[in-house]
Structures are given as C-alpha cells and as structure tokens.
C-alpha cells in the first residue's frame, strides 16, 4: 500500500469504528484487487468480503480482525493498540475503546501488548497428538470440568509452582476435543470448560512468575469463552479472566520503582476492570452477583493503588452490597470458595495498597489485615500468606518495629509452605518498608537478609 494510505481521515475514522467496509473498498481500488483476491489474502470467504464492504456485517471475530490487520499492514495504533500495554487512550479524536465492536481485541491489546492471538499449540510444551477423538459427549465436558476444579483447588491452596506444567499437560490433552463431532450444547460446554482450564493454567503460570505465558493462556481463555458466549456462565468467566489480567497489572505496578510506570500499569488495570463491567452490561447473559462483587473489589484495588481513598471505600461498600445478594445456586464453580472471610481479605488488600501512597491509611490497613490473618474462616492458607507481608510492612511504617519483625517472620514461614514464586516475591514489601529503620535494629537487619534470600531463591 502507498506510504500515506492509512493517513487519510476517512480511513482512520473507519478503522477507529472497526468498520472495514470502506477500508476494503479503498484497498482493492489502490491495489487493483478483486473481492476474490482480497478474500484469499485475508483468509475470508468472498461472500464475507462482499458483506463487509456493503455494511451487511462487520468483522467481529477476533481472529479475523488480527488476520486483516496483519495482512493489510494496518498501523496498530489505528486499531487502538500502542507500543505498550498502557497506551490505549480515550482522548479527543479517538473512538472510545469501550464502544469497540470486539472487546476481546482491546482486552488482548492491553494484556498482551500486541495484536497477536495466542494459539494453544504455541504455548504447550509438546506438539498436539495427531489422533483425534471422533465424537465427544457430556461425559467429556464433565471430565474437563472435574479436573479443572481439582486443579484450581490445589493451586489456590498451595500456589502455582510447578502445577502450571500439570495444567499445560491437561490443556494438551483436551485439544483432542477440538476437531471432534458433538452437539451444539456439548460444544458450548466443552469450550467453556476449556476456557476455564486455560484460565487456571494462566493463573498458575502467573503465580510461578511466568508472566508472558500467563498472558497468552488468558488470551486463549478469553477466545474460548467468547466461542461459548451462548453458555450462561460465559459472561462470568470472561469477567474473571479480565480481572486476573487487571490484578497482574496491579502486581507489576506495585513492584515498579518508577512512578510513571506504576501509574501506567494502574491505569491499564483500571481499563481491564472497565472492560469487565462492559462485558457484564452487554453480554448475552447477565453477570452473577458474585462476578459483580469481584468487579467492585478489583476497582477498589485500582483506586487504592492510585491513592483515591474515597472511591476505594465506595467500591468496597458496593462489593459488600453485591456479596449480600448472592444466591448460592447462582455462584459459578470457580467462585464457590469466596466467603465473608475472603471478602474481608479483599478489603484488607485495598487498604494495604492505599497505605503505600497515603501513610495515614496504615493504621486502618493494619486493622483489616490483622483481622484477616487471624481469621479461622479463610478458605485457603495461601490467603494468609498473601497478606502477612503487607501486615508486617505496615507495622514497620507506623514504627512498631518489634511487631513488624514478628509478623515478618510469620510471613517467611507461611510463604515457605507454599509453592508460589509470586508469594515469595511479595516478601519484598517487608524489606522495602524496613529500609528507614534497618540500621537501628540488628534483628530487623537479620529479617531483611532472610527476606532477600527467600525472594531470590529459585524453587
């Protein structure tokens, strides 16, 4: 295409709306292509090209959008993608990313930083088995659901560790279902179950500090969940994946020593939460009260990290209100572990994030964190290990050095019981909070040395 082809206002406006009709017409005129030739180049049917050009249909499928963009060399920023995950904007002259026709394209642009689609065969450690099952049924869907539930329970309890390799092997096995024959109902159920499996595999990879792999697996989960959008649980699953992607961005922001980078990651996380809200409002099936509660909790975390105390507390109140409306039979399988104690842990984490930028919030963070780590009702011991470093850090920040040291030692012991590199990395919070006081206490210096060893230890 000519160098300035995509610089014309009409073409840019069409791409901003994801309206490829005018783009196809202009491309064919400039390159002297027939509809059939353009169809061959983009991998679409000629009838599809014709319908897109006439406005009868849009390019809604994410794989089609990516293939078109790559084939026609469309500049990434014209489709809402920037050079980094936080560059998507709502500024004047740009189409609102919340109104895009395919939210998945935007979600993957934020989480993956590119317009490439993660393909399962590229993630798995071994090539797919060429033998395929001829026909699958309800029992196959149930088998995937059951092993995912067991995998999730283990990972949430003890951490991702090496379990992400087990999850990948499970995904490798379920590929046999892709080309099998089945009813539409079974296909929806299998697609959703596979999406859930890819989701927890991504979570395990993230907990093992395999961040790029986690993003790719969550891309697979979103794509599979979209294929299963007629399934009543698809909305909740998409929201869950987006919120885990948001938390990944928040975790990266917490580690960054660069204020600008922290802000960028926090904004990216907030946008992913917004995308989750958009899914809840527009998908075929309504989001459950459980998913709505998770949305409010994630938004509270974003506000906490951004130092917006009032909005943070408002979101926590909204989470509590949504949680109070939950009916047990509407809770998706992946959220059945959420209890009042786990909800309280969400609030504790929000105040811990707030205390990082607002020292005056530290006493309240201590109050909430202390209640969580001493609760007998937590579903998973990993929850306690997750919050102990924050509790230790906040005690140190308010000058209660001895208590901070004691809790820090508890954090070391709790993390050592897990197979989680992410949990070990969180111990750095203690060392950072100890820096102003380390020369005043030999015991604190010894604790920091142990923390440093644990953070950098390979499991």
C-alpha positions in Angstrom: 0.0 0.0 0.0 1.2 3.6 -0.6 3.1 5.1 2.4 0.3 7.6 3.3 -2.6 5.3 2.5 -3.7 5.0 6.1 -3.2 8.7 6.9 -6.5 9.8 5.3 -9.2 11.0 7.7 -11.9 8.7 6.2 -9.8 5.6 6.5 -8.7 6.4 10.1 -12.2 7.1 11.1 -13.4 3.8 9.6 -10.6 1.9 11.4 -11.5 3.7 14.7 -15.0 2.3 14.3 -13.7 -1.1 13.3 -15.7 -0.6 10.1 -13.6 -2.5 7.5 -16.0 -1.9 4.6 -14.6 1.4 3.4 -11.1 0.1 4.1 -11.6 -3.0 1.9 -13.0 -0.8 -0.9 -10.1 1.6 -0.7 -7.5 -1.2 -0.5 -9.0 -3.0 -3.5 -9.0 0.2 -5.6 -5.4 1.1 -4.7 -4.1 -2.4 -5.2 -6.4 -3.3 -8.1 -7.7 -6.4 -6.4 -11.0 -8.2 -6.9 -13.1 -9.3 -3.9 -12.0 -12.8 -4.5 -8.3 -11.9 -4.4 -8.8 -9.8 -1.2 -10.6 -12.8 0.3 -7.7 -15.1 -0.5 -5.2 -12.7 1.1 -7.2 -12.2 4.3 -8.4 -15.8 4.7 -12.1 -14.7 4.4 -14.8 -16.0 2.1 -15.6 -13.9 -0.9 -19.1 -13.6 0.3 -17.9 -12.3 3.7 -15.8 -9.6 2.0 -18.8 -8.6 0.0 -21.0 -8.3 3.1 -18.3 -6.3 5.0 -18.0 -3.9 2.1 -21.7 -3.4 1.8 -22.1 -2.9 5.6 -24.3 -6.0 5.9 -21.9 -7.4 8.5 -18.8 -6.4 10.5 -15.5 -8.1 11.2 -16.4 -9.2 14.7 -14.3 -12.3 15.1 -11.0 -11.5 16.8 -9.0 -13.9 14.6 -10.4 -12.2 11.5 -9.6 -8.7 12.8 -6.0 -9.7 13.6 -5.5 -11.5 10.2 -6.9 -8.5 8.4 -4.7 -6.1 10.3 -1.6 -8.2 9.8 -2.2 -8.9 6.1 -3.0 -5.3 5.2 -0.3 -3.9 7.4 -2.7 -1.6 9.2 -0.8 0.5 11.8 -1.5 -0.9 15.3 -2.4 2.5 16.8 -5.3 3.0 14.4 -6.9 -0.1 15.9 -6.3 1.0 19.5 -3.0 -0.7 20.1 0.1 1.2 21.2 3.7 0.3 21.8 3.0 -0.6 25.4 0.0 -2.1 27.3 -0.9 1.3 28.9 -1.0 3.4 25.8 -4.7 3.0 24.9 -6.4 6.3 25.4 -9.9 7.9 25.4 -8.6 11.2 24.3 -10.3 13.7 21.9 -10.4 12.4 18.4 -10.1 8.7 19.3 -13.0 6.3 19.4 -13.9 5.1 22.9 -12.4 1.7 23.4 -15.4 0.8 25.5 -17.5 1.1 22.3 -15.4 -1.2 20.1 -17.2 -3.9 18.3 -15.0 -6.6 19.6 -13.9 -6.0 23.2 -11.6 -9.0 23.0 -9.4 -7.2 20.6 -8.9 -4.4 23.1 -8.5 -6.8 26.0 -5.7 -8.7 24.3 -4.2 -5.4 23.2 -3.9 -4.4 26.9 -2.9 -7.7 28.4 -0.6 -8.9 25.6 0.7 -5.5 24.3 0.2 -6.6 20.6 -2.5 -7.7 18.2 -1.2 -11.2 18.0 -3.5 -14.1 19.0 -2.2 -16.7 21.5 -2.7 -20.1 20.0 -2.8 -23.1 22.2 -0.4 -25.1 20.1 2.3 -22.4 20.5 2.1 -22.5 24.3 2.1 -26.2 25.0 5.4 -27.8 25.6 4.8 -30.7 23.2 3.0 -30.9 19.8 -0.6 -31.9 19.8 -1.4 -35.6 19.4 -2.4 -36.1 15.8 -5.0 -38.7 16.8 -8.4 -37.1 17.4 -11.5 -38.4 19.1 -14.3 -38.9 16.6 -17.1 -37.9 18.8 -17.5 -36.4 22.3 -20.4 -36.0 24.7 -21.5 -34.7 28.0 -19.1 -37.1 29.9 -16.1 -35.5 28.1 -17.2 -32.0 29.2 -17.7 -33.2 32.7 -14.2 -34.7 32.8 -12.7 -31.4 31.8 -14.8 -29.6 34.4 -13.8 -32.1 37.1 -10.1 -32.0 36.5 -10.2 -28.1 36.3 -12.0 -28.0 39.7 -9.4 -30.3 41.3 -6.6 -28.3 39.7 -8.0 -25.0 40.9 -8.4 -26.2 44.5 -4.8 -27.4 44.6 -3.4 -24.3 43.1 -5.4 -21.9 45.2 -4.3 -23.8 48.4 -0.6 -24.3 47.8 0.3 -22.0 44.9 1.0 -22.4 41.2 4.6 -23.5 41.5 5.2 -26.5 39.2 1.4 -27.1 38.9 1.3 -24.8 35.9 3.1 -27.6 34.0 0.4 -30.0 35.0 -2.2 -27.5 33.8 -0.5 -27.3 30.4 -0.5 -31.0 30.1 -4.2 -31.1 30.8 -4.7 -28.4 28.1 -2.6 -30.6 25.7 -5.0 -33.5 26.4 -8.2 -31.6 25.8 -7.0 -30.5 22.3 -8.3 -33.8 21.2 -11.8 -32.4 21.6 -11.3 -29.5 19.2 -12.0 -31.4 16.0 -14.4 -33.9 17.4 -18.0 -34.1 16.5 -20.7 -33.2 19.1 -23.9 -31.4 19.6 -24.0 -27.6 19.9 -24.8 -27.9 23.6 -21.8 -30.1 24.2 -19.6 -27.9 22.1 -20.5 -24.9 24.2 -19.9 -26.8 27.4 -16.5 -28.1 26.2 -15.5 -24.7 25.0 -16.4 -23.1 28.4 -14.6 -25.9 30.3 -11.5 -25.5 28.1 -11.6 -21.7 28.7 -11.8 -22.3 32.4 -8.9 -24.7 32.2 -6.8 -22.2 30.3 -7.8 -19.6 32.8 -6.5 -21.5 35.8 -3.4 -22.6 33.8 -2.7 -18.9 33.3 -3.2 -18.2 36.9 -0.8 -20.9 37.8 1.8 -19.6 35.3 1.4 -16.1 36.8 1.9 -17.4 40.3 5.0 -19.1 39.1 6.2 -15.7 37.7 5.8 -16.9 34.1 4.0 -13.7 33.2 4.2 -13.8 29.4 2.9 -17.4 29.4 0.0 -16.3 31.8 -1.0 -13.5 29.4 -1.0 -16.0 26.4 -3.1 -18.5 28.3 -5.6 -15.8 29.4 -5.8 -14.8 25.8 -6.8 -18.4 25.0 -9.3 -18.4 27.8 -11.0 -15.2 26.5 -11.1 -16.6 23.0 -12.6 -19.9 24.1 -15.1 -18.2 26.4 -16.2 -15.9 23.5 -16.8 -19.0 21.4 -19.0 -20.3 24.2 -20.9 -17.0 24.7 -24.3 -18.8 24.5 -23.4 -20.6 27.7 -24.9 -19.0 30.8 -21.5 -19.0 32.6 -19.5 -17.4 29.8 -20.1 -13.8 31.0 -18.8 -14.6 34.5 -15.8 -16.4 33.1 -14.8 -13.6 30.8 -15.0 -11.2 33.7 -12.9 -13.4 35.9 -10.1 -13.6 33.2 -10.2 -9.9 32.7 -9.9 -9.2 36.4 -7.0 -11.6 36.8 -5.3 -9.7 34.0 -6.0 -6.5 35.8 -4.5 -7.9 39.0 -1.4 -8.9 37.1 -1.0 -5.3 36.0 -1.5 -4.1 39.6 1.1 -6.5 40.9 3.5 -5.2 38.3 2.7 -1.6 39.3 3.5 -2.4 43.0 7.0 -3.7 42.1 7.9 -0.8 39.9 10.2 1.8 41.3 9.3 4.2 38.6 6.3 6.4 39.4 5.3 6.9 35.8 5.4 3.1 35.1 3.3 2.5 38.3 0.7 4.9 37.0 0.7 3.3 33.6 0.1 -0.1 35.0 -2.5 1.1 37.4 -4.4 2.7 34.5 -4.1 -0.4 32.4 -5.6 -2.4 35.3 -8.4 0.0 35.7 -9.2 -0.3 32.0 -9.4 -4.0 32.2 -11.8 -3.7 35.1 -13.9 -1.3 32.9 -13.9 -4.0 30.2 -15.2 -6.5 32.7 -18.0 -4.1 33.6 -18.7 -3.7 29.9 -19.0 -7.4 29.5 -21.4 -7.6 32.4 -23.6 -4.9 30.9 -23.6 -6.1 27.3 -23.2 -9.8 27.0 -26.0 -12.2 26.2 -26.2 -13.5 29.7 -26.2 -11.3 32.8 -23.3 -11.4 35.2 -23.9 -13.1 38.6 -23.8 -11.2 41.9 -20.6 -12.9 42.6 -19.0 -11.5 39.4 -20.4 -8.1 40.2 -18.8 -8.3 43.7 -15.4 -9.2 42.1 -15.7 -6.2 39.8 -16.2 -3.8 42.7 -13.3 -5.4 44.6 -10.9 -5.1 41.7 -12.0 -1.5 41.2 -11.3 -0.8 44.9 -7.7 -2.2 44.4 -7.2 0.1 41.5 -8.4 3.1 43.4 -6.3 2.1 46.4 -3.1 1.9 44.4 -3.9 5.3 42.7 -4.4 6.8 46.2 -8.1 7.6 45.8 -9.3 6.8 49.3 -13.0 7.8 48.9 -13.5 5.9 45.7 -11.7 2.9 47.1 -14.0 2.7 50.1 -17.1 3.3 48.0 -16.1 0.4 45.8 -15.6 -1.8 48.9 -19.1 -0.9 50.1 -20.5 -1.8 46.7 -18.7 -5.1 46.8 -20.3 -5.9 50.2 -23.7 -4.9 48.9 -23.3 -7.2 45.9 -22.0 -10.1 48.0 -25.1 -9.8 50.3 -27.3 -10.5 47.3 -25.6 -13.7 46.2 -27.8 -16.8 46.0 -25.8 -20.0 46.4 -27.2 -21.7 43.3 -26.0 -18.8 41.1 -22.4 -18.8 42.2 -20.1 -20.1 39.4 -17.9 -23.1 40.3 -14.7 -21.1 40.3 -16.1 -18.7 42.9 -17.5 -21.1 45.4 -14.6 -20.6 47.7 -15.4 -16.9 48.3 -16.7 -16.5 51.9 -17.2 -13.5 54.1 -13.6 -14.0 55.3 -12.3 -14.0 51.7 -14.4 -10.8 51.0 -12.7 -9.2 54.1 -9.4 -10.1 52.6 -10.3 -8.1 49.5 -10.8 -5.0 51.7 -7.6 -5.6 53.6 -5.7 -5.7 50.3 -7.3 -2.5 49.2 -6.3 -0.6 52.3 -2.8 -2.1 52.1 -2.5 -0.6 48.6 -3.9 2.7 49.8 -1.3 2.8 52.6 1.5 2.7 50.1 0.7 6.2 48.8 -1.1 7.5 51.9 0.8 6.7 55.1 -2.2 7.9 57.1 -4.1 4.8 55.9 -1.6 2.5 57.6 -3.4 2.1 60.9 -6.6 1.1 59.1 -4.8 -1.2 56.9 -3.3 -2.9 60.0 -6.7 -3.3 61.5 -8.1 -5.0 58.4 -5.0 -7.1 57.7 -4.7 -8.3 61.3 -8.4 -9.5 61.2 -7.8 -11.5 58.1 -4.5 -13.2 59.0 -6.0 -14.3 62.3 -9.3 -15.5 60.9 -10.2 -19.1 61.3 -12.6 -19.0 58.3 -10.2 -18.4 55.4 -10.8 -21.0 52.7 -7.1 -21.2 51.7 -3.9 -20.9 53.7 -2.4 -19.1 50.7 -4.7 -16.1 51.6 -3.0 -15.7 55.0 0.5 -16.0 53.4 -0.5 -13.4 50.9 -1.5 -10.7 53.5 1.2 -11.3 56.1 3.9 -9.3 54.2 1.6 -6.3 54.0 0.8 -6.5 57.7 4.5 -6.6 58.6 5.3 -3.7 56.3 2.5 -1.5 57.8 3.6 -2.2 61.3 7.1 -1.1 60.3 5.7 2.0 58.7 4.0 3.2 61.8 7.1 2.5 63.9 6.0 -0.7 65.7 9.3 -2.4 64.8 9.1 -5.4 67.1 5.6 -6.4 65.9 6.7 -5.8 62.3 9.6 -8.2 62.8 7.5 -10.8 64.5 4.9 -10.7 61.7 7.6 -10.6 59.1 9.0 -13.9 60.5 5.5 -15.4 60.3 5.3 -14.3 56.7 8.5 -16.1 55.9 7.2 -19.3 57.5 3.8 -19.1 55.7 5.4 -18.4 52.3 7.8 -21.3 52.8 4.8 -23.6 53.0 3.7 -22.7 49.5 4.8 -23.5 46.0 4.5 -19.9 44.8 7.2 -17.6 43.4 4.7 -14.8 43.5 4.2 -15.1 47.2 8.0 -15.1 47.7 8.3 -12.0 45.6 5.7 -10.3 47.8 8.1 -10.6 50.7 10.0 -7.7 49.2 7.3 -5.4 50.6 8.7 -6.1 54.1 12.3 -5.3 53.1 11.2 -2.0 51.4 9.3 -0.9 54.5 12.3 -1.8 56.7 14.8 0.4 54.9 14.4 3.5 57.0 14.9 1.5 60.2 17.3 -1.2 59.3 20.4 0.4 60.8 18.6 0.8 64.2 17.9 -2.9 64.7 20.1 -5.9 64.2 17.1 -8.2 64.4 15.4 -6.2 61.6 18.6 -6.4 59.5 18.6 -10.2 60.0 15.0 -10.4 58.9 15.7 -8.5 55.8 18.6 -10.8 55.0 16.3 -13.8 55.2 13.7 -12.0 53.1 16.3 -11.2 50.4 17.3 -14.9 50.3 13.7 -16.0 50.0 12.8 -13.5 47.3 15.7 -14.6 45.1 15.5 -18.3 45.9 14.6 -20.5 42.9 12.0 -23.1 43.7 
